[in-house]
Amino acid sequence: MNRTELAAHESLEIHEALNFKTLCLAKSKLMQGLVFDQDLKALMQKDVVQSTQAIADLQAIYAKASFQTEVPQNRPTPILN
């Protein structure tokens, strides 16, 4: 069975994985500046490259999400008190 769209639960799981990989990528990039060991720095750079590829792959899959919604033009007024 070939489907072109993801089910809602599949889209949610892909979204969660995408968020997780994005956070991992940010952490690896930020921590590289704090690391002095060259082997560890090289390992972290390899993680950055692999995470970037994984994010691109997940984004391609996430584009098949079955639900798409428009951003509303008017947003609710925030409660400041």
MOCORUR-V54408 format. One record per backbone hydrogen bond with DSSP energy under -0.5 kcal/mol. NH is the residue of the N-H (numbers start at 1). CO is the residue of the C=O. Records with the same first field share a line. If there is no record, write none. Layout:
NH=CO, CO
This chain:
3=1
6=64
11=7
12=8
13=9
14=10
15=11
16=12
17=13
18=14
19=15
20=16
21=17
22=18
23=19
24=20
25=21
26=22
27=23
28=24
29=25
30=26
31=27
32=28
33=29, 30
34=31
35=31, 32
41=37
42=38
43=39
44=40
45=41
46=42
47=43
48=44
49=45
50=46
51=47
52=48
53=49
54=50
55=51
56=52
57=53
58=54
59=55
60=56
61=57
62=58
63=59
64=61
65=62
66=6
68=66
80=78
